[in-house]
Amino acid sequence: MNLNNLFTLVIPVRDRHFNLQSIIKYYDGRPYRKIIYDASVNPYDGYLGDLEYFHAGPEFQHMSYLNVYKMVKTPYLLNCPDDDIMTQESIDQCVNFLENNPDYSVCDGEVVEWTPNTNSVFPAPKPDVFRARVLCDWDSMDILDRIRFAVVCCSRGCMHSVVRTKDAVDIMQNFINNPCICPLNFLDRVYLFASACRGKIKTLPVVQHVRTSNQRPDADRNMFNPDIAKEEIDGYGLKLDVLMQNKIDQEHCSTFAHYLSEQAEMTDIDAVEWVIELYKDHFALRSRHGGGGYYGPPLPLNTVEMPCSKDESSKIVSEAIACMQMGV
């Protein structure tokens, strides 16, 4: 499989150039295009290896995603946070799966968290969500059941999954076209909904995303930096005080319900009404259970072994962490 013709890794960066040496160490020499898209005030002036670098200057986060996605010429892309690693083994497997299954729009694997101060690795919270995604028989579902499973029963974002480039560009453009859904609390939820409308979602039993735990001040969630969280650029802002659960209405849901009416035998009006009820259920379950989790029909969850606990994953994880430690 020639990844150079199929896949592009995009690394959006904002003000944390100290992480780039880790990214560059891990991906330098990999057989596909890698794009660092930098929305920092000042450009990065360090070693880049064979990664491409573009300095855009300060941009709204969603606009940066859209702009770098538009630079991609391959059919698949993956958005890699600047302080995490997406494993090469998972990239190989996910691209191969999507290439051979055109009715799927998303492919990913297990997320694990690495804690720098103890150098420990553990599965991301709510591991039953991963187990349920692995076991899910997407092929037996119609589009409405598929979306309900992905959004209500087993909600798991796909912003950092391998996705089809044309879908990623279209979905991010829809955010920019509709500023009312640009607050951060909408991002993962609407992106997941639109992706689930476009196709099925595959979760493979492989360590995919080695994520830096939020236990150090400069780790992950750069959007929660007060200066970034409060800024407004060209009329857009992350607006952390705006919660999607308080905006489940005609105005907001009509901006993305078309992803459903385009794929299902449903009018735009009916699609909006269905989406409103969908997200009412989503937030009701999260409120009842104190957050996310698996809330679907019974599945043999205990039959799924977490990939990070397997011996064959130790090399995959160790290779990623050896590079990530450079940024600490």
SEKOLRO-734805 format. One record per residue (C-alpha): residue in one letter; x, y, z. Coordinates in Angstrom, 2 decimals, padded with zeros to 5 digits. Each point is the difference from the previous one (the first is absolute). Layout:
BEGIN
<site residu="A" u="X" v="Y" w="Z"/>
...
//
This chain:
BEGIN
<site residu="M" u="000.00" v="000.00" w="000.00"/>
<site residu="N" u="001.49" v="003.33" w="-001.10"/>
<site residu="L" u="-000.89" v="002.41" w="002.79"/>
<site residu="N" u="001.56" v="002.91" w="-001.84"/>
<site residu="N" u="-002.87" v="-000.08" w="-002.50"/>
<site residu="L" u="-002.68" v="-000.67" w="002.60"/>
<site residu="F" u="000.68" v="001.78" w="003.27"/>
<site residu="T" u="001.03" v="003.35" w="001.50"/>
<site residu="L" u="000.73" v="000.81" w="003.64"/>
<site residu="V" u="-000.92" v="003.54" w="001.07"/>
<site residu="I" u="001.35" v="001.56" w="003.20"/>
<site residu="P" u="-001.69" v="003.27" w="000.97"/>
<site residu="V" u="002.18" v="001.98" w="002.43"/>
<site residu="R" u="-000.70" v="003.00" w="002.19"/>
<site residu="D" u="002.75" v="001.56" w="002.14"/>
<site residu="R" u="001.54" v="-003.27" w="001.26"/>
<site residu="H" u="003.04" v="-000.46" w="-002.17"/>
<site residu="F" u="001.71" v="-001.99" w="002.75"/>
<site residu="N" u="-002.18" v="-002.97" w="-000.98"/>
<site residu="L" u="001.08" v="-000.05" w="-003.63"/>
<site residu="Q" u="003.32" v="-001.74" w="000.60"/>
<site residu="S" u="-001.97" v="-003.03" w="001.22"/>
<site residu="I" u="-002.28" v="000.01" w="-003.04"/>
<site residu="I" u="002.90" v="000.43" w="-002.40"/>
<site residu="K" u="002.06" v="-002.74" w="001.65"/>
<site residu="Y" u="-002.83" v="-002.52" w="-000.35"/>
<site residu="Y" u="-001.22" v="000.84" w="-003.51"/>
<site residu="D" u="003.17" v="001.07" w="-001.80"/>
<site residu="G" u="000.59" v="-002.45" w="-002.85"/>
<site residu="R" u="-003.46" v="-001.56" w="000.07"/>
<site residu="P" u="-001.18" v="-000.74" w="-003.55"/>
<site residu="Y" u="-002.74" v="002.62" w="-000.34"/>
<site residu="R" u="-000.52" v="003.74" w="000.08"/>
<site residu="K" u="000.09" v="001.71" w="003.41"/>
<site residu="I" u="-001.19" v="003.62" w="000.36"/>
<site residu="I" u="000.66" v="002.19" w="003.03"/>
<site residu="Y" u="-002.47" v="002.90" w="-000.12"/>
<site residu="D" u="001.04" v="002.67" w="002.47"/>
<site residu="A" u="-002.47" v="002.62" w="001.27"/>
<site residu="S" u="002.49" v="001.43" w="002.50"/>
<site residu="V" u="000.98" v="003.67" w="000.04"/>
<site residu="N" u="003.65" v="-000.81" w="-000.63"/>
<site residu="P" u="001.21" v="-002.70" w="-002.40"/>
<site residu="Y" u="001.85" v="-003.15" w="001.04"/>
<site residu="D" u="003.70" v="000.12" w="-000.89"/>
<site residu="G" u="001.15" v="-003.47" w="000.99"/>
<site residu="Y" u="000.81" v="-003.21" w="-001.85"/>
<site residu="L" u="-002.83" v="-001.33" w="-002.20"/>
<site residu="G" u="001.37" v="-003.15" w="-001.59"/>
<site residu="D" u="-002.19" v="-000.87" w="-002.99"/>
<site residu="L" u="-003.14" v="001.57" w="001.48"/>
<site residu="E" u="-001.53" v="002.94" w="-001.85"/>
<site residu="Y" u="-000.50" v="003.19" w="002.00"/>
<site residu="F" u="-002.45" v="002.85" w="-000.55"/>
<site residu="H" u="-000.20" v="003.03" w="002.28"/>
<site residu="A" u="-003.43" v="001.62" w="-000.23"/>
<site residu="G" u="000.05" v="002.24" w="003.06"/>
<site residu="P" u="-002.90" v="000.17" w="002.48"/>
<site residu="E" u="-003.17" v="-001.61" w="-001.32"/>
<site residu="F" u="-003.19" v="-001.32" w="001.52"/>
<site residu="Q" u="000.51" v="-003.71" w="000.75"/>
<site residu="H" u="-002.72" v="-001.24" w="-002.38"/>
<site residu="M" u="001.36" v="002.20" w="-002.77"/>
<site residu="S" u="003.46" v="-001.49" w="000.47"/>
<site residu="Y" u="-001.45" v="-003.49" w="-000.29"/>
<site residu="L" u="-001.86" v="000.92" w="-003.17"/>
<site residu="N" u="002.98" v="001.72" w="-001.58"/>
<site residu="V" u="002.40" v="-002.88" w="000.60"/>
<site residu="Y" u="-002.60" v="-002.59" w="-001.09"/>
<site residu="K" u="-000.33" v="001.89" w="-003.29"/>
<site residu="M" u="003.74" v="-000.47" w="-000.55"/>
<site residu="V" u="-000.38" v="-003.78" w="000.04"/>
<site residu="K" u="000.03" v="-001.72" w="-003.40"/>
<site residu="T" u="-000.39" v="-003.60" w="001.19"/>
<site residu="P" u="-003.34" v="-001.75" w="000.65"/>
<site residu="Y" u="000.66" v="-000.46" w="003.74"/>
<site residu="L" u="001.33" v="002.21" w="002.78"/>
<site residu="L" u="000.58" v="-000.05" w="003.73"/>
<site residu="N" u="000.06" v="003.03" w="002.30"/>
<site residu="C" u="002.76" v="-000.55" w="002.58"/>
<site residu="P" u="000.10" v="002.23" w="003.12"/>
<site residu="D" u="003.40" v="001.56" w="000.45"/>
<site residu="D" u="000.76" v="-001.75" w="003.30"/>
<site residu="D" u="-001.28" v="-003.47" w="-000.91"/>
<site residu="I" u="001.07" v="-002.81" w="-002.33"/>
<site residu="M" u="-002.19" v="-001.94" w="-002.42"/>
<site residu="T" u="001.76" v="-003.34" w="-000.37"/>
<site residu="Q" u="001.33" v="-001.12" w="-003.33"/>
<site residu="E" u="-001.53" v="-003.46" w="000.42"/>
<site residu="S" u="-003.47" v="001.50" w="000.38"/>
<site residu="I" u="000.47" v="002.28" w="-002.99"/>
<site residu="D" u="000.89" v="-003.00" w="-002.16"/>
<site residu="Q" u="-003.00" v="-001.99" w="001.21"/>
<site residu="C" u="-002.54" v="002.83" w="-000.13"/>
<site residu="V" u="000.94" v="001.17" w="-003.48"/>
<site residu="N" u="-000.07" v="-003.57" w="-001.26"/>
<site residu="F" u="-003.45" v="-000.54" w="001.54"/>
<site residu="L" u="-001.52" v="003.15" w="-001.51"/>
<site residu="E" u="001.56" v="-000.71" w="-003.37"/>
<site residu="N" u="-001.71" v="-003.40" w="-000.05"/>
<site residu="N" u="-003.31" v="001.06" w="001.56"/>
<site residu="P" u="-001.44" v="002.98" w="-001.87"/>
<site residu="D" u="-003.20" v="000.03" w="002.10"/>
<site residu="Y" u="002.01" v="001.00" w="003.08"/>
<site residu="S" u="000.90" v="003.64" w="000.66"/>
<site residu="V" u="002.16" v="-000.31" w="003.13"/>
<site residu="C" u="002.56" v="-002.43" w="001.36"/>
<site residu="D" u="001.87" v="000.16" w="003.29"/>
<site residu="G" u="001.30" v="-002.08" w="002.90"/>
<site residu="E" u="000.71" v="000.18" w="003.71"/>
<site residu="V" u="000.88" v="003.25" w="001.76"/>
<site residu="V" u="002.48" v="-000.35" w="002.86"/>
<site residu="E" u="001.24" v="002.66" w="002.37"/>
<site residu="W" u="003.64" v="000.51" w="000.92"/>
<site residu="T" u="000.75" v="001.78" w="003.27"/>
<site residu="P" u="003.43" v="001.65" w="-000.26"/>
<site residu="N" u="000.70" v="000.41" w="003.72"/>
<site residu="T" u="-000.41" v="-003.75" w="000.65"/>
<site residu="N" u="000.74" v="-001.23" w="-003.53"/>
<site residu="S" u="-003.10" v="-002.19" w="000.22"/>
<site residu="V" u="-002.45" v="-001.01" w="-002.74"/>
<site residu="F" u="-003.61" v="-000.94" w="000.48"/>
<site residu="P" u="-003.16" v="-000.21" w="-002.15"/>
<site residu="A" u="-001.92" v="003.23" w="-000.47"/>
<site residu="P" u="-003.03" v="000.46" w="002.29"/>
<site residu="K" u="-003.18" v="-001.95" w="-000.77"/>
<site residu="P" u="001.69" v="-003.07" w="-001.57"/>
<site residu="D" u="-003.40" v="-001.66" w="-000.53"/>
<site residu="V" u="-000.65" v="002.56" w="-002.73"/>
<site residu="F" u="003.02" v="-001.34" w="-001.87"/>
<site residu="R" u="-001.08" v="-003.60" w="000.60"/>
<site residu="A" u="-003.52" v="000.69" w="-001.27"/>
<site residu="R" u="001.33" v="001.74" w="-003.11"/>
<site residu="V" u="002.19" v="-003.03" w="-000.77"/>
<site residu="L" u="-002.95" v="-002.37" w="000.41"/>
<site residu="C" u="-002.57" v="002.11" w="-001.83"/>
<site residu="D" u="-001.55" v="-001.66" w="-003.05"/>
<site residu="W" u="-000.38" v="003.12" w="-002.11"/>
<site residu="D" u="-000.99" v="-002.01" w="-003.06"/>
<site residu="S" u="-003.24" v="-001.11" w="001.68"/>
<site residu="M" u="-001.17" v="003.56" w="000.64"/>
<site residu="D" u="-001.89" v="002.45" w="-002.17"/>
<site residu="I" u="001.19" v="003.59" w="-000.04"/>
<site residu="L" u="-002.22" v="001.15" w="002.88"/>
<site residu="D" u="001.06" v="-002.86" w="002.26"/>
<site residu="R" u="003.62" v="000.64" w="-000.95"/>
<site residu="I" u="-000.15" v="003.67" w="000.94"/>
<site residu="R" u="-001.86" v="-000.70" w="003.21"/>
<site residu="F" u="002.58" v="-002.59" w="001.04"/>
<site residu="A" u="002.89" v="002.36" w="-000.79"/>
<site residu="V" u="-001.48" v="003.10" w="001.63"/>
<site residu="V" u="-002.22" v="-001.27" w="002.84"/>
<site residu="C" u="000.96" v="-003.54" w="000.95"/>
<site residu="C" u="003.74" v="000.12" w="-000.51"/>
<site residu="S" u="001.18" v="003.55" w="-000.53"/>
<site residu="R" u="003.67" v="000.26" w="-000.95"/>
<site residu="G" u="001.45" v="002.89" w="-001.99"/>
<site residu="C" u="001.74" v="-000.57" w="-003.33"/>
<site residu="M" u="001.88" v="003.28" w="-000.41"/>
<site residu="H" u="003.27" v="-001.94" w="000.32"/>
<site residu="S" u="-001.02" v="-003.08" w="-001.99"/>
<site residu="V" u="001.05" v="-000.85" w="-003.54"/>
<site residu="V" u="-002.72" v="001.54" w="-002.17"/>
<site residu="R" u="-000.76" v="000.63" w="-003.64"/>
<site residu="T" u="001.44" v="003.35" w="-001.03"/>
<site residu="K" u="-003.02" v="001.15" w="-001.99"/>
<site residu="D" u="-002.22" v="-000.55" w="003.05"/>
<site residu="A" u="002.41" v="001.79" w="002.33"/>
<site residu="V" u="000.16" v="003.06" w="-002.26"/>
<site residu="D" u="-003.76" v="000.13" w="-000.43"/>
<site residu="I" u="-000.76" v="-000.39" w="003.70"/>
<site residu="M" u="002.49" v="002.67" w="001.09"/>
<site residu="Q" u="-001.27" v="002.36" w="-002.70"/>
<site residu="N" u="-003.49" v="-000.45" w="001.41"/>
<site residu="F" u="001.24" v="001.17" w="003.40"/>
<site residu="I" u="001.54" v="003.11" w="-001.54"/>
<site residu="N" u="-003.19" v="000.67" w="-001.95"/>
<site residu="N" u="-002.02" v="-000.15" w="003.24"/>
<site residu="P" u="001.72" v="001.93" w="002.82"/>
<site residu="C" u="-002.79" v="-000.89" w="002.45"/>
<site residu="I" u="001.37" v="-003.59" w="000.19"/>
<site residu="C" u="003.65" v="001.06" w="000.26"/>
<site residu="P" u="000.19" v="000.09" w="003.82"/>
<site residu="L" u="002.28" v="-002.81" w="001.12"/>
<site residu="N" u="-002.75" v="-002.00" w="001.71"/>
<site residu="F" u="-001.57" v="-000.71" w="-003.41"/>
<site residu="L" u="003.15" v="-001.11" w="-001.81"/>
<site residu="D" u="000.43" v="-003.70" w="000.82"/>
<site residu="R" u="-003.74" v="-000.66" w="000.16"/>
<site residu="V" u="-000.92" v="001.56" w="-003.34"/>
<site residu="Y" u="003.10" v="-001.41" w="-001.72"/>
<site residu="L" u="-000.94" v="-003.49" w="001.22"/>
<site residu="F" u="-003.62" v="000.39" w="-001.11"/>
<site residu="A" u="000.96" v="001.14" w="-003.49"/>
<site residu="S" u="002.57" v="-002.78" w="-000.34"/>
<site residu="A" u="-002.51" v="-002.64" w="001.12"/>
<site residu="C" u="-002.44" v="001.29" w="-002.62"/>
<site residu="R" u="002.66" v="-000.34" w="-002.69"/>
<site residu="G" u="000.89" v="-003.61" w="000.87"/>
<site residu="K" u="000.63" v="-002.69" w="002.57"/>
<site residu="I" u="002.68" v="000.27" w="002.67"/>
<site residu="K" u="002.62" v="-002.68" w="000.59"/>
<site residu="T" u="001.98" v="-000.35" w="003.21"/>
<site residu="L" u="002.87" v="-002.45" w="-000.30"/>
<site residu="P" u="001.69" v="-001.86" w="002.88"/>
<site residu="V" u="003.26" v="001.91" w="-000.33"/>
<site residu="V" u="001.64" v="002.76" w="002.06"/>
<site residu="Q" u="-000.58" v="003.08" w="-002.10"/>
<site residu="H" u="000.21" v="003.20" w="002.03"/>
<site residu="V" u="002.65" v="000.38" w="002.69"/>
<site residu="R" u="-001.25" v="003.06" w="001.80"/>
<site residu="T" u="001.85" v="002.19" w="002.47"/>
<site residu="S" u="-001.93" v="000.01" w="003.26"/>
<site residu="N" u="-001.22" v="003.38" w="001.24"/>
<site residu="Q" u="002.07" v="-000.28" w="003.17"/>
<site residu="R" u="002.57" v="002.60" w="-000.93"/>
<site residu="P" u="-000.84" v="003.69" w="-000.48"/>
<site residu="D" u="000.92" v="000.18" w="-003.68"/>
<site residu="A" u="-001.47" v="-003.37" w="-001.03"/>
<site residu="D" u="-002.74" v="-000.32" w="-002.57"/>
<site residu="R" u="-003.20" v="002.03" w="-000.13"/>
<site residu="N" u="001.82" v="003.08" w="-001.22"/>
<site residu="M" u="-003.43" v="001.45" w="-000.80"/>
<site residu="F" u="-000.54" v="000.35" w="003.77"/>
<site residu="N" u="002.86" v="002.50" w="000.19"/>
<site residu="P" u="-001.89" v="003.10" w="001.25"/>
<site residu="D" u="001.49" v="002.25" w="-002.68"/>
<site residu="I" u="-001.03" v="-002.38" w="-002.79"/>
<site residu="A" u="-003.36" v="-000.90" w="001.53"/>
<site residu="K" u="-001.10" v="003.63" w="000.23"/>
<site residu="E" u="001.39" v="001.34" w="-003.26"/>
<site residu="E" u="-002.16" v="000.86" w="-002.97"/>
<site residu="I" u="001.45" v="-000.12" w="-003.52"/>
<site residu="D" u="-002.03" v="001.20" w="-002.99"/>
<site residu="G" u="-003.18" v="-000.38" w="002.01"/>
<site residu="Y" u="000.72" v="-003.57" w="001.13"/>
<site residu="G" u="000.75" v="-001.18" w="003.51"/>
<site residu="L" u="000.15" v="-003.24" w="002.00"/>
<site residu="K" u="-002.42" v="001.48" w="002.57"/>
<site residu="L" u="000.44" v="-002.62" w="002.69"/>
<site residu="D" u="-003.01" v="001.39" w="001.87"/>
<site residu="V" u="-002.35" v="-001.00" w="-002.85"/>
<site residu="L" u="-001.23" v="-003.55" w="000.54"/>
<site residu="M" u="-001.61" v="-002.04" w="-002.76"/>
<site residu="Q" u="-002.50" v="-001.52" w="002.44"/>
<site residu="N" u="-001.56" v="003.46" w="000.37"/>
<site residu="K" u="-000.21" v="000.50" w="-003.78"/>
<site residu="I" u="-001.93" v="-003.08" w="-001.17"/>
<site residu="D" u="-002.42" v="001.94" w="-002.14"/>
<site residu="Q" u="-001.03" v="000.76" w="-003.58"/>
<site residu="E" u="002.58" v="002.75" w="-000.47"/>
<site residu="H" u="003.00" v="-002.12" w="000.91"/>
<site residu="C" u="-001.03" v="-003.50" w="-001.10"/>
<site residu="S" u="-001.11" v="001.23" w="-003.42"/>
<site residu="T" u="003.63" v="000.89" w="-000.76"/>
<site residu="F" u="001.09" v="-003.65" w="-000.10"/>
<site residu="A" u="-003.18" v="-002.11" w="-000.34"/>
<site residu="H" u="000.47" v="000.04" w="-003.77"/>
<site residu="Y" u="002.67" v="-002.68" w="000.42"/>
<site residu="L" u="-002.86" v="-002.29" w="000.98"/>
<site residu="S" u="-002.56" v="001.08" w="-002.63"/>
<site residu="E" u="002.66" v="-000.42" w="-002.72"/>
<site residu="Q" u="000.49" v="-003.66" w="000.91"/>
<site residu="A" u="-003.43" v="-001.09" w="001.26"/>
<site residu="E" u="-003.46" v="000.17" w="-001.51"/>
<site residu="M" u="-000.94" v="002.97" w="002.13"/>
<site residu="T" u="-000.96" v="003.62" w="-000.60"/>
<site residu="D" u="002.13" v="002.78" w="001.43"/>
<site residu="I" u="-002.76" v="000.86" w="002.47"/>
<site residu="D" u="-000.30" v="-003.59" w="001.20"/>
<site residu="A" u="003.78" v="-000.30" w="000.23"/>
<site residu="V" u="000.22" v="003.04" w="002.29"/>
<site residu="E" u="-002.73" v="-001.37" w="002.27"/>
<site residu="W" u="001.75" v="-003.39" w="000.14"/>
<site residu="V" u="003.34" v="001.61" w="000.86"/>
<site residu="I" u="-001.54" v="002.05" w="002.79"/>
<site residu="E" u="-001.41" v="-003.16" w="001.61"/>
<site residu="L" u="003.31" v="-001.80" w="-000.56"/>
<site residu="Y" u="001.99" v="002.56" w="001.96"/>
<site residu="K" u="-002.62" v="000.32" w="002.69"/>
<site residu="D" u="000.51" v="-003.73" w="000.60"/>
<site residu="H" u="003.80" v="000.40" w="-000.19"/>
<site residu="F" u="000.11" v="002.65" w="002.69"/>
<site residu="A" u="-002.69" v="-001.64" w="002.15"/>
<site residu="L" u="002.07" v="-003.20" w="000.23"/>
<site residu="R" u="003.19" v="001.89" w="000.78"/>
<site residu="S" u="-001.80" v="001.95" w="002.72"/>
<site residu="R" u="-001.51" v="-003.14" w="001.48"/>
<site residu="H" u="003.30" v="-001.91" w="000.07"/>
<site residu="G" u="002.35" v="002.86" w="000.80"/>
<site residu="G" u="001.73" v="000.05" w="-003.39"/>
<site residu="G" u="000.81" v="-002.22" w="-002.94"/>
<site residu="G" u="-000.01" v="-003.78" w="-000.12"/>
<site residu="Y" u="-001.59" v="-002.93" w="-001.78"/>
<site residu="Y" u="-003.80" v="000.15" w="000.27"/>
<site residu="G" u="-001.04" v="-002.35" w="-002.79"/>
<site residu="P" u="-001.38" v="-003.55" w="-000.16"/>
<site residu="P" u="001.87" v="-002.77" w="001.84"/>
<site residu="L" u="003.30" v="-000.99" w="-001.61"/>
<site residu="P" u="002.69" v="-002.46" w="001.18"/>
<site residu="L" u="002.30" v="002.86" w="000.92"/>
<site residu="N" u="002.24" v="-002.18" w="002.17"/>
<site residu="T" u="001.04" v="-001.98" w="-003.09"/>
<site residu="V" u="001.91" v="003.01" w="-001.38"/>
<site residu="E" u="003.56" v="000.23" w="001.31"/>
<site residu="M" u="001.38" v="003.52" w="000.05"/>
<site residu="P" u="002.78" v="000.12" w="-002.63"/>
<site residu="C" u="002.40" v="001.89" w="002.28"/>
<site residu="S" u="000.01" v="-002.97" w="002.39"/>
<site residu="K" u="001.30" v="-002.39" w="-002.66"/>
<site residu="D" u="003.68" v="-000.84" w="-000.26"/>
<site residu="E" u="000.12" v="000.83" w="-003.69"/>
<site residu="S" u="-001.05" v="003.59" w="000.77"/>
<site residu="S" u="002.91" v="000.75" w="002.33"/>
<site residu="K" u="002.38" v="000.81" w="-002.84"/>
<site residu="I" u="-002.60" v="002.22" w="-001.71"/>
<site residu="V" u="-000.63" v="001.98" w="003.17"/>
<site residu="S" u="003.66" v="000.17" w="001.05"/>
<site residu="E" u="001.03" v="001.39" w="-003.37"/>
<site residu="A" u="-002.61" v="002.76" w="000.26"/>
<site residu="I" u="000.88" v="000.89" w="003.61"/>
<site residu="A" u="003.75" v="000.11" w="-000.73"/>
<site residu="C" u="-000.75" v="002.84" w="-002.41"/>
<site residu="M" u="-002.62" v="001.71" w="002.17"/>
<site residu="Q" u="002.47" v="000.25" w="002.89"/>
<site residu="M" u="002.04" v="002.43" w="-002.06"/>
<site residu="G" u="-002.72" v="002.63" w="000.47"/>
<site residu="V" u="-000.18" v="-000.28" w="003.78"/>
//
